[in-house]
Amino acid sequence: MSIYTVKCVHNETEKQQALAVRRQVFIKEQNVPEEIEWDEYDHQSADTLHVLALDENGNAVGTGRLRPYGEGIGKIERVAIVSSCRRSGLGRLLMEKLEAEAKASGYHTLKLNAQVHAKPFYERLGYKAHGETFMEAGIEHITMIKSM
C-alpha cells in the first residue's frame, strides 16, 4: 500500500498546495523565473486539471497538470515532486493518475516536454522522444508522446 494519495484538485486550498510544490521545485530549486512558471493554465477559468499528491501526514509533496492540446490530445505539464519524496514511486503514481484522467476525458494521445534528465523515467512509462532537445526556462527539454 502506498504512503501517498494522489487526487484531483477540487478547491482553492488544494490548488494553492499544488502551486506551493511547483514554487519549491521549479522556482526555488531549479531557478525558473516566477513569470515563466505561472501561466494562463493556472487560472480558475482554464480548462486544466491539476492533481495533488499528499503524504501520510497530509503534506503536499507532488503535483502535475493536464490540459487540452488538440483534438484527442492532452498535454501533461508541471509535474513536480519535492526532493525528499523523489525516487519513491510517487512520480509513477502521479503519472498514472494523470493518464487515467486523460483516458476518462477521451484523449488518445498524451504529449509532454520532459526535462532531459527525466527522459528515462518517461520512457519506462511508454513515452517516446520526438524531435530535438530544446531549452525552456534555461533547462534542456525534449518532447515526448504516448498513445493511449
Disulfide bonds with the S-S distance in Angstrom:
none
